[in-house]
């Protein structure tokens, strides 16, 4: 099984600060994409579902 934390750290040669910075930048990008989807999607198109930034407290971040 692939250890995701080790894999992420290895991308930045073990530099935890660089790894966290890259992950936060990616999170910001994904949130921006979600905001675009939220603005462009109608409730009728999604049968009542709308995108949200709230993860319901299921995150370990």
C-alpha positions in Angstrom: 0.0 0.0 0.0 1.3 3.4 -0.9 1.9 5.7 2.0 0.5 9.0 0.9 2.4 11.1 3.4 5.7 9.6 2.4 4.9 9.9 -1.2 4.1 13.6 -0.9 7.2 14.3 1.2 9.4 12.5 -1.3 8.2 14.8 -4.1 9.9 17.6 -2.2 12.9 15.6 -1.0 11.6 15.4 2.6 11.0 19.1 2.9 7.9 19.3 5.1 7.4 23.1 4.6 7.6 22.8 0.8 5.2 19.8 0.9 2.6 21.7 3.1 3.0 24.8 0.9 2.3 22.9 -2.2 -0.7 21.1 -0.7 -2.2 24.4 0.5 -1.7 25.9 -2.9 -3.5 23.0 -4.5 -6.3 23.3 -1.9 -6.7 27.0 -2.8 -6.9 26.1 -6.5 -9.5 23.4 -5.9 -11.6 25.7 -3.8 -11.5 28.2 -6.6 -12.7 25.6 -9.0 -15.5 24.7 -6.6 -16.5 28.4 -6.4 -16.7 28.5 -10.2 -18.9 25.4 -10.2 -21.1 26.9 -7.5 -21.6 30.1 -9.5 -22.3 28.3 -12.8 -24.5 25.4 -11.6 -28.2 25.8 -11.1 -30.0 23.9 -8.3 -32.3 22.3 -10.8 -29.3 20.9 -12.8 -28.0 19.1 -9.7 -31.4 18.0 -8.4 -31.0 20.1 -5.2 -27.3 19.4 -4.5 -25.1 22.4 -4.4 -21.3 22.4 -3.8 -20.1 23.5 -0.4 -16.8 24.3 1.3 -18.0 22.7 4.5 -16.9 19.1 4.7 -19.1 18.2 7.7 -16.2 17.9 10.1 -14.9 14.7 8.4 -11.5 16.2 7.7 -8.4 15.5 9.7 -6.8 18.7 8.5 
